[in-house]
Amino acid sequence: MKKLFEPHSKGALQLKNHVVMAPMTRSRAINNVANELMATYYKQRSGAGLIITEGTSPSPDGLGYPRIPGIFTDEQVEGWKLVTHAVHEGNSKIFLQIMHTGRVAHSTNLPKGNQVVGMSDIKADGEIYTDKGMFEFSQPTALTEQGIARIIKDHVKAAKNALKAGFDGIELHGAHGYLLEQALNPHVNNRTDNYGGSVENRSRLILEIVEQIADAIGAEKVGLRISPYLKSNGMPAYDTNVVHQTYTHLVEQVGRLGIDYLHISNNPDIPEETHRAIREAFSNTIIYCNGFTAETAEAKLQEGSADLIAFGRSFLANPDFVRRVEKNAPLNEPDYSTLYTPGEAGYTDYPVSN
């Protein structure tokens, strides 16, 4: 049997296979509340040993996209219970990805009375989807230190709420240009207080959130997603040596805190030296994601640099992705025009194989 389909057992993660469904924004959470349609979608994909949900905001000002879910109200907790129950019926584990979009947002996507915030007031380059069309990212308001303290508190509450909703754990989204990665990038984070400047200071926000969540729910229920060297959502490149130092320090510290896994959004710009440093610094589960086929995933698992492989686009159009790969059956092609539209079309209506 291929390793991809064998059970995974390392640390606290006990999974039926080595396949992870990657987090993907789908914008079906009407009024930012998870619902029955979303429960159907996730249950259809419970062939994965581990499902990581779409990015879910810990606070109203983190809801940068239309119809993304939150985890900061009782109603949202109740909505997510539908999803966790459905996935557990499929004998899969499910982690909630906590994502504060920070400056990657537009004000029309936020609830009334909230504003776009960031580690600085530097606006992101590019455009964002709204139900009224594509708009340039909004100008963010720089968080004060009191605002950062509130953000940390919101993340801790979100993690506690996730367990109330039945999740097996949480993943912090420290990648793809969202708030936590904004803290790491010296061209976006121009702060002169304890959260800016040095590698240690720029890593402080993530590490304080990780440490406080680990204290609240247990480090064995915490994962962290990172995307070294990736320039998505208007993230400017910075010196490769500084990038290496930043992520090496961050991974060493979260490794000492004993979190369950590290989820790496892979890209060709990550030097082999950084890959090796991460593997040496982190002894628990490492998940790799981005562009893997069943064949390249198996090779990555066999060489030992990854413990699990996450698939994103493959799960969009193939609710039975794992079974299709096992049978060597052809894959459906996704309809990208329905990625972020409300309703069943392009979401729960993809055919399964015979």
MARFIBA-278453 format. One line per 4 residues: number of its first residue (from 0); for each residue x, y, z of C-alpha. Coordinates in steps of 0.5 Angstrom, whole numbers. Each point is the difference from the previous one (the first is absolute). Example, Ala and Ser with C-alpha at 12.3 -4.5 7.8 and 13.67 -1.06 7.14 Angstrom:
2
0 = 25/-9/16; 2/7/-2
//
This chain:
354
0 = 0/0/0; 2/7/-2; 2/4/7; -5/5/-3
4 = -5/-4/2; 3/-3/7; -2/2/7; 4/6/2
8 = 2/0/8; 5/5/2; -1/4/7; -7/2/1
12 = -3/-1/-7; -3/-7/-1; -3/0/-8; -2/-6/-4
16 = 4/3/-6; 6/5/-2; -5/4/-4; -2/7/3
20 = -5/4/-3; 3/7/-1; -4/6/2; -4/4/-5
24 = -4/6/0; -7/-2/-3; -4/6/2; -7/-4/2
28 = 0/2/7; -7/5/0; 1/5/5; 7/-3/2
32 = -4/-6/3; 2/-7/-2; -6/-4/-2; -3/-6/-3
36 = 3/1/-7; 7/0/3; -1/-6/4; -2/-4/-6
40 = 6/3/-4; 5/-2/6; -3/-7/1; 0/-1/-8
44 = 8/1/1; 1/-4/6; 4/-5/-3; 6/4/2
48 = 3/-2/6; 0/7/3; -4/6/-3; 2/7/1
52 = -6/5/0; 0/6/-4; 3/6/3; -5/2/6
56 = 1/7/3; 1/1/8; -3/7/-1; -5/4/-4
60 = 6/4/-3; 3/-6/-2; -6/-2/-5; 4/3/-6
64 = -4/-4/-5; -7/0/-2; -4/-6/4; 6/-3/3
68 = -1/-3/7; 1/2/7; 1/-3/7; -1/6/4
72 = -8/-1/2; -4/-6/3; -4/0/-7; 7/-1/-3
76 = 2/-6/5; -7/-3/-1; 1/0/-8; 6/-3/0
80 = -2/-6/4; -4/-2/-6; 6/-1/-3; 5/-3/5
84 = -6/-5/1; 0/-2/-7; 7/-1/-1; 1/-4/6
88 = -6/-4/-3; 5/-2/-6; 6/-2/5; 4/6/-1
92 = 3/6/4; -1/7/-1; 4/6/2; -3/7/0
96 = 5/5/-4; 0/7/4; 1/5/-5; 0/8/1
100 = 1/3/-7; 3/6/3; 1/5/-6; -2/-5/-5
104 = -7/2/0; -5/5/-2; -5/4/4; -6/-2/-4
108 = 1/-7/3; 0/2/7; -6/0/5; -2/8/1
112 = 4/3/5; 7/-3/-2; 6/2/-3; 6/-3/-4
116 = 6/-1/5; 7/-2/-1; 7/0/3; 1/7/-3
120 = -4/4/-4; 3/-2/-7; -5/-2/-5; 1/-7/-4
124 = 1/1/-7; -6/-4/-4; -7/-1/0; -5/-4/4
128 = -7/-4/-2; -6/3/3; -7/-1/-2; 0/7/-4
132 = 6/-2/-4; 7/0/1; 3/6/4; 7/3/2
136 = 2/-3/7; -3/6/5; 5/4/4; 1/-3/7
140 = 1/3/6; 6/-2/4; -1/-4/7; 2/4/6
144 = 3/-5/5; -7/0/4; -3/-2/-7; 5/-6/0
148 = -1/-2/7; -7/-1/-2; 1/-4/-7; 4/-5/5
152 = -6/0/4; -4/-1/-6; 4/-6/-2; 0/-3/6
156 = -8/0/1; 0/-2/-7; 4/-7/2; -4/-1/6
160 = -7/1/-4; 3/-5/-6; 0/-5/6; -7/1/2
164 = -2/-1/-7; 3/-7/0; 7/1/-4; 6/-4/1
168 = 4/6/0; 2/7/-3; 5/2/-6; 2/7/1
172 = 1/3/-7; 7/4/0; 0/-1/-8; -2/3/-6
176 = 1/8/2; -6/0/5; 1/3/7; 5/-5/3
180 = 5/0/-6; -1/8/0; 3/0/7; 6/-4/-3
184 = 2/4/-6; 4/6/1; -2/4/-6; -7/0/3
188 = 1/0/7; 3/7/1; -1/0/8; 5/3/5
192 = -3/-4/6; 1/-7/2; -4/-3/-6; 5/3/-5
196 = 7/1/-2; 4/-6/2; -1/-8/-2; -2/-1/7
200 = -5/6/0; -3/-2/-6; -1/-7/2; -3/2/6
204 = -8/1/-2; 0/-7/-2; 4/-3/6; -4/3/5
208 = -7/-2/-4; 3/-7/0; 2/0/7; -6/2/3
212 = -4/-4/-4; 4/-6/2; -1/2/7; -8/0/-1
216 = -1/-6/-4; 7/-4/0; 5/0/-5; -1/-6/-3
220 = -7/3/-3; 4/5/-4; 3/1/-7; 3/6/-3
224 = 0/1/-8; 6/4/-3; 2/2/-7; 7/2/0
228 = 2/4/-6; -7/0/-3; -2/7/-3; -7/-1/0
232 = -5/6/2; 4/5/-1; 6/-2/4; 6/3/-2
236 = 7/-4/0; 5/1/5; 8/-2/1; 0/-8/-1
240 = 5/0/6; -5/4/4; -6/-5/-2; 4/-6/2
244 = 2/3/7; -7/2/1; -3/-7/-2; 5/-4/4
248 = -1/4/6; -7/0/0; 0/-8/-1; 5/-1/5
252 = -5/4/5; -6/-4/-2; 4/-6/0; 2/1/8
256 = -8/2/1; -1/-7/-2; -6/1/-5; -3/-6/-4
260 = 2/2/-7; 3/5/-5; -3/1/-7; 4/3/-5
264 = -3/3/-6; 6/-2/-5; 3/4/-6; 6/-1/-4
268 = 3/6/3; 1/-3/7; 8/-2/0; 2/-7/2
272 = 3/3/5; -6/3/3; -4/-7/-1; 6/-4/4
276 = 0/5/6; -8/0/1; 1/-8/0; 5/0/5
280 = -3/5/4; -7/-3/0; -1/-7/3; -7/-1/0
284 = -4/-1/-7; 1/5/-6; -5/0/-5; 2/3/-7
288 = -5/3/-5; -1/3/-7; 0/-3/-7; 1/-8/2
292 = -2/-5/-4; -1/-7/3; 6/-2/-3; 4/6/3
296 = -3/-1/6; 2/-7/1; 7/2/-2; 0/5/6
300 = -2/-5/5; 5/-5/-2; 6/5/1; -3/2/7
304 = 1/7/-1; -8/1/1; -4/-4/5; -7/1/-4
308 = -2/3/-7; -6/5/0; -4/1/-7; -4/6/-1
312 = -2/1/-8; -1/-8/0; -5/0/5; -4/6/-3
316 = -3/-4/-6; 1/-7/3; -4/-2/7; 3/-7/-1
320 = 7/2/-1; 3/-5/4; -4/-6/-3; 1/3/-7
324 = 8/0/1; -1/-7/3; -3/-3/-6; 4/4/-5
328 = -7/4/-2; 0/6/-4; -1/7/4; -5/5/-2
332 = 2/7/-2; -2/5/5; -5/6/-2; 4/6/2
336 = -6/5/-2; -4/-3/6; 6/0/5; -3/6/5
340 = -7/0/-2; -6/-2/5; -4/-7/-1; 1/-7/-2
344 = 3/1/-7; 7/-1/-1; 0/-2/7; -3/-6/2
348 = -3/-2/-7; 7/-4/-3; -1/-7/-2; 3/-6/4
352 = 3/-6/-4; -3/-6/0
//
